[in-house]
Amino acid sequence: MQDARRLTLALTYAGALPFFLLLPPRLTILEGFDALHAFLAYGAVIASFMAGSLWGLVQARDTPPLSAIAISNLLALTAWGTLLLEPDRLALILQVLVFLAALFSDQRLAKASLEKPWYWQLRTRITAIVCIAYLAKILLI
C-alpha cells in the first residue's frame, strides 16, 4: 500500500506542474499557442478527473450518497462548460470554484471516514497549490 500512496503523492504533485508552467501569458512554444486556453483546458481535464474520482469513490459503497453522485456530474459538466466560455477571468474563477467544490465534497467524505486521512491532507494541500496558480493566472491576464 505504501507504493500506491507514494505514487499517488508523486502524480498529484506532478499534476500541479502544468498549471505553473502555463502561467506566463506569452509562451512561444508553437505559433498560435494560447497559454490561457491551454491552462483552462488542462484545468478542465484535471477538474473532470477529480469529479470522476469522487464518482468512483462513492460508487464503491453499497449505498452511495446520491448527493455525491449528482455533485460529481455537476462538477465535471461545469469544468467542461468553462471551455465554452470566452477564455478569461470568469472561466478561471469558475474552474477555481469547481476545485473548491470538489474539495468540499472530499471533506464531507473524509468526515464520514470514506477517505483515508492522508488523502484528505493531500487534497487540501494540492487544492491550495492549484488555487495559487489560478490566482496568479487571473492576475497575469
C-alpha positions as a Markdown table, in Angstrom:
| # | Residue | x | y | z |
|---|---|---|---|---|
| 1 | Met | 0.0 | 0.0 | 0.0 |
| 2 | Gln | 2.9 | 2.3 | 0.6 |
| 3 | Asp | 3.9 | 2.1 | -3.1 |
| 4 | Ala | 0.4 | 3.2 | -4.1 |
| 5 | Arg | 0.5 | 6.1 | -1.6 |
| 6 | Arg | 3.9 | 7.2 | -2.9 |
| 7 | Leu | 2.8 | 7.0 | -6.5 |
| 8 | Thr | -0.4 | 9.0 | -5.7 |
| 9 | Leu | 1.7 | 11.7 | -4.0 |
| 10 | Ala | 4.1 | 11.9 | -6.9 |
| 11 | Leu | 1.5 | 12.0 | -9.6 |
| 12 | Thr | -0.6 | 14.5 | -7.7 |
| 13 | Tyr | 2.2 | 17.0 | -7.2 |
| 14 | Ala | 3.5 | 16.4 | -10.8 |
| 15 | Gly | -0.1 | 17.1 | -12.0 |
| 16 | Ala | 0.2 | 20.6 | -10.5 |
| 17 | Leu | 3.3 | 21.5 | -12.5 |
| 18 | Pro | 1.5 | 22.3 | -15.8 |
| 19 | Phe | -0.6 | 25.0 | -14.0 |
| 20 | Phe | 2.7 | 26.8 | -13.2 |
| 21 | Leu | 4.3 | 26.1 | -16.5 |
| 22 | Leu | 1.4 | 27.7 | -18.3 |
| 23 | Leu | 1.4 | 30.9 | -16.1 |
| 24 | Pro | 3.4 | 33.1 | -18.4 |
| 25 | Pro | 0.9 | 34.9 | -20.6 |
| 26 | Arg | 3.0 | 34.7 | -23.8 |
| 27 | Leu | 4.6 | 31.3 | -24.2 |
| 28 | Thr | 6.2 | 30.8 | -27.6 |
| 29 | Ile | 6.1 | 27.0 | -27.7 |
| 30 | Leu | 4.3 | 27.0 | -31.0 |
| 31 | Glu | 3.0 | 29.6 | -33.3 |
| 32 | Gly | -0.5 | 30.5 | -32.2 |
| 33 | Phe | -0.2 | 28.8 | -28.8 |
| 34 | Asp | -2.5 | 30.3 | -26.3 |
| 35 | Ala | -1.3 | 29.8 | -22.8 |
| 36 | Leu | -4.6 | 30.9 | -21.2 |
| 37 | His | -6.6 | 28.4 | -23.4 |
| 38 | Ala | -4.1 | 25.6 | -22.6 |
| 39 | Phe | -4.3 | 26.5 | -18.8 |
| 40 | Leu | -8.1 | 26.3 | -19.0 |
| 41 | Ala | -8.1 | 23.1 | -21.0 |
| 42 | Tyr | -5.7 | 21.5 | -18.5 |
| 43 | Gly | -7.8 | 22.7 | -15.6 |
| 44 | Ala | -11.0 | 21.3 | -17.1 |
| 45 | Val | -9.3 | 17.9 | -17.6 |
| 46 | Ile | -8.0 | 17.8 | -14.0 |
| 47 | Ala | -11.3 | 19.1 | -12.5 |
| 48 | Ser | -13.1 | 16.4 | -14.5 |
| 49 | Phe | -10.6 | 13.8 | -13.3 |
| 50 | Met | -11.3 | 14.9 | -9.7 |
| 51 | Ala | -15.0 | 14.7 | -10.3 |
| 52 | Gly | -14.6 | 11.2 | -11.7 |
| 53 | Ser | -12.5 | 10.2 | -8.7 |
| 54 | Leu | -15.4 | 11.3 | -6.5 |
| 55 | Trp | -17.8 | 9.3 | -8.6 |
| 56 | Gly | -15.7 | 6.2 | -8.3 |
| 57 | Leu | -15.2 | 6.5 | -4.6 |
| 58 | Val | -18.9 | 6.7 | -3.8 |
| 59 | Gln | -19.8 | 4.0 | -6.3 |
| 60 | Ala | -17.6 | 1.6 | -4.3 |
| 61 | Arg | -20.1 | 1.8 | -1.5 |
| 62 | Asp | -23.2 | -0.4 | -1.0 |
| 63 | Thr | -25.4 | 2.6 | -0.7 |
| 64 | Pro | -23.6 | 5.5 | -2.4 |
| 65 | Pro | -24.6 | 9.0 | -1.3 |
| 66 | Leu | -26.9 | 10.3 | -4.0 |
| 67 | Ser | -25.7 | 13.9 | -3.5 |
| 68 | Ala | -22.1 | 12.9 | -4.1 |
| 69 | Ile | -23.1 | 11.2 | -7.4 |
| 70 | Ala | -25.0 | 14.3 | -8.5 |
| 71 | Ile | -22.2 | 16.7 | -7.4 |
| 72 | Ser | -19.6 | 14.7 | -9.3 |
| 73 | Asn | -21.6 | 15.1 | -12.5 |
| 74 | Leu | -22.3 | 18.8 | -11.9 |
| 75 | Leu | -18.6 | 19.4 | -11.3 |
| 76 | Ala | -17.5 | 17.6 | -14.5 |
| 77 | Leu | -20.1 | 19.4 | -16.6 |
| 78 | Thr | -19.2 | 22.8 | -15.1 |
| 79 | Ala | -15.5 | 22.2 | -15.8 |
| 80 | Trp | -16.4 | 21.3 | -19.4 |
| 81 | Gly | -18.7 | 24.3 | -19.7 |
| 82 | Thr | -15.8 | 26.7 | -18.8 |
| 83 | Leu | -14.3 | 25.7 | -22.2 |
| 84 | Leu | -17.3 | 27.0 | -24.0 |
| 85 | Leu | -16.8 | 30.5 | -22.4 |
| 86 | Glu | -14.5 | 33.2 | -23.6 |
| 87 | Pro | -11.1 | 32.3 | -22.1 |
| 88 | Asp | -10.9 | 35.0 | -19.5 |
| 89 | Arg | -11.1 | 35.6 | -15.7 |
| 90 | Leu | -14.7 | 34.3 | -15.5 |
| 91 | Ala | -13.7 | 30.9 | -16.8 |
| 92 | Leu | -10.7 | 30.8 | -14.5 |
| 93 | Ile | -12.9 | 31.7 | -11.5 |
| 94 | Leu | -15.5 | 29.1 | -12.3 |
| 95 | Gln | -12.8 | 26.5 | -12.5 |
| 96 | Val | -11.4 | 27.5 | -9.1 |
| 97 | Leu | -15.0 | 27.1 | -7.8 |
| 98 | Val | -15.1 | 23.6 | -9.2 |
| 99 | Phe | -11.8 | 22.7 | -7.5 |
| 100 | Leu | -13.1 | 24.1 | -4.2 |
| 101 | Ala | -16.4 | 22.3 | -4.5 |
| 102 | Ala | -14.6 | 19.1 | -5.2 |
| 103 | Leu | -12.5 | 19.7 | -2.1 |
| 104 | Phe | -15.7 | 20.4 | 0.0 |
| 105 | Ser | -17.2 | 17.1 | -1.3 |
| 106 | Asp | -14.0 | 15.3 | -0.3 |
| 107 | Gln | -14.1 | 16.9 | 3.1 |
| 108 | Arg | -17.6 | 15.5 | 3.6 |
| 109 | Leu | -16.4 | 12.1 | 2.6 |
| 110 | Ala | -13.4 | 12.3 | 4.9 |
| 111 | Lys | -15.6 | 13.2 | 7.8 |
| 112 | Ala | -17.7 | 10.1 | 7.0 |
| 113 | Ser | -14.5 | 8.0 | 7.0 |
| 114 | Leu | -14.9 | 7.3 | 3.3 |
| 115 | Glu | -11.4 | 8.6 | 2.5 |
| 116 | Lys | -8.1 | 7.9 | 4.0 |
| 117 | Pro | -6.8 | 10.7 | 6.3 |
| 118 | Trp | -3.5 | 11.1 | 4.3 |
| 119 | Tyr | -5.5 | 11.5 | 1.1 |
| 120 | Trp | -7.6 | 14.3 | 2.6 |
| 121 | Gln | -4.4 | 16.1 | 3.7 |
| 122 | Leu | -3.0 | 15.7 | 0.2 |
| 123 | Arg | -6.3 | 17.0 | -1.4 |
| 124 | Thr | -6.2 | 20.1 | 0.9 |
| 125 | Arg | -2.5 | 20.9 | 0.1 |
| 126 | Ile | -2.9 | 20.3 | -3.7 |
| 127 | Thr | -6.1 | 22.3 | -3.9 |
| 128 | Ala | -4.3 | 25.2 | -2.2 |
| 129 | Ile | -1.4 | 24.9 | -4.6 |
| 130 | Val | -3.6 | 24.8 | -7.6 |
| 131 | Cys | -5.7 | 27.8 | -6.4 |
| 132 | Ile | -2.5 | 29.8 | -6.0 |
| 133 | Ala | -1.7 | 29.1 | -9.7 |
| 134 | Tyr | -5.2 | 30.2 | -10.7 |
| 135 | Leu | -4.9 | 33.4 | -8.7 |
| 136 | Ala | -1.6 | 34.1 | -10.4 |
| 137 | Lys | -3.1 | 33.4 | -13.8 |
| 138 | Ile | -6.0 | 35.7 | -13.0 |
| 139 | Leu | -3.6 | 38.5 | -12.0 |
| 140 | Leu | -1.5 | 37.9 | -15.1 |
| 141 | Ile | -4.2 | 38.2 | -17.8 |
